Amino acid sequence: MLTRRTGNGPENVEVMPTHCPCGAAYLPDNVLIAHLPCSCAGTRGHRSYTCNTCGLIVYEPPHNSGADVLTGRWDG
């Protein structure tokens, strides 16, 4: 997840992407935001953004396809 300092001590806020790689704007009715626990992102997991225009899923941090998202095991 991208973060930035707020200026109020160690507080961080999420900085969401504004557009899908296909060019569609991530508006409230055009994006599904979720969390994906995964071994390739450590204990933090991924934030996923699913575009309702093209169906593309973007992971932050980027997802490594060799990771096991269900059990947290690495298979490659």
Secondary structure as the mmCIF struct_conf table of DSSP 4:
data_model
#
loop_
_struct_conf.conf_type_id
_struct_conf.id
_struct_conf.beg_label_comp_id
_struct_conf.beg_label_asym_id
_struct_conf.beg_label_seq_id
_struct_conf.end_label_comp_id
_struct_conf.end_label_asym_id
_struct_conf.end_label_seq_id
STRN STRN1 THR A 3 ARG A 5
BEND BEND1 GLY A 7 ASN A 8
TURN_TY1_P TURN_TY1_P1 GLY A 9 PRO A 10
STRN STRN2 ASN A 12 GLU A 14
BEND BEND2 THR A 18 THR A 18
STRN STRN3 HIS A 19 HIS A 19
TURN_TY1_P TURN_TY1_P2 PRO A 21 CYS A 22
BEND BEND3 GLY A 23 GLY A 23
STRN STRN4 ALA A 25 ALA A 25
TURN_TY1_P TURN_TY1_P3 PRO A 28 ASN A 30
STRN STRN5 VAL A 31 LEU A 36
HELX_RH_3T_P HELX_RH_3T_P1 SER A 39 ALA A 41
TURN_TY1_P TURN_TY1_P4 GLY A 42 ARG A 44
STRN STRN6 HIS A 46 CYS A 51
TURN_TY1_P TURN_TY1_P5 ASN A 52 CYS A 54
STRN STRN7 ILE A 57 GLU A 60
BEND BEND4 PRO A 61 PRO A 61
HELX_LH_PP_P HELX_LH_PP_P1 PRO A 62 ASN A 64
TURN_TY1_P TURN_TY1_P6 SER A 65 GLY A 66
STRN STRN8 ALA A 67 ALA A 67
TURN_TY1_P TURN_TY1_P7 VAL A 69 THR A 71
STRN STRN9 TRP A 74 TRP A 74
#
